[in-house]
Amino acid sequence: MTASLADKIDPAFEIQGVREGMGPFVFNSPHSGRIYPRRFVEEARLDFPSLRRSEDCFVDELFADVVQEGVPFMRALFPRAFLDLNREPYELDPRMFEGRLPSYANTRSLRVVSGLGTIARVVGDAREIYTRRLSLEEGLARIETYYKPYHKALRALLSQVQGQWGVAVLVDCHSMPSTSLRGSAVNADFVIGDRFGTSCSALVSDALERELVAAGYCVLRNKPYAGGFITEHYGRPATGLHAVQIEVNRGIYMDEAHYLHSSRFTRVRADIAQAMSRVLALVRSGLAAPRAAAE
């Protein structure tokens, strides 16, 4: 699927694989959306290919096969450069807006300082997006229209799964530029983030690492990506809610310069599907059991 323009993005997200008897997992891809608001693109100082630098390109396709395992998969259809779902709802940069931000806005987080707040000031390579300051109303409207409904639906989905199993495991799916590990001793294919063990049972994180390594990939844990807002916010193992982030190196599955599948895409997708199938089976037997069966 290629990127496109639309006057209105409706629906703004979709959830596949919802049914009775779902497994104890929810897969989520908040950054792979590639339907761009036409006005946003027309008013940006960057060209369309440059705006796409922040996309987790094709991640929704890489993980799409999990629905065949009986678990739901949620994905945003709008782009991260327009609104970032992996942030607090009001991580906002006051330099981007006309007028004063509300007192509840978080204006000092490291993500805001770097230009990558809820409404990003820059794309992934630190290039400015906007030619003008946004009105406060415009910014808040994006949060009300896109951010809040998305997270409301995600919370409801996790609650539904946890109601069936007693636990729910959120797998937050992302990608990283091949250059992001430049200078590192290891050029990883995958990075698994569980907030250094605080957001997810080690049973899940260990299984993910083991299965991906068995498939021939180099896997790191928590460095340089330990998990963002979604992993931190939803990961509450003590309450039966687990969250883990997976970052996939774009260099192993796509042509990053031209936003195309590479010759390895099909193989990587198949390897992910097989690894996730084995992880799901392990977690079903080791962490969760349907409440009806348990009772």
PyMOL commands that set and color helices and strands:
alter all, ss='L'
color gray80, all
select helices_A, chain A and resi 38-43+48-54+59-62+64-69+94-96+110-113+136-165+178-181+202-214+229-234+237-239+250-252+265-286+291-294
alter helices_A, ss='H'
color red, helices_A
select strands_A, chain A and resi 4-6+13-16+25-29+35-37+73-76+97-98+134-135+168-176+190-193+219-221+241-249+254-255+260-261
alter strands_A, ss='S'
color yellow, strands_A
deselect
rebuild
show_as cartoon
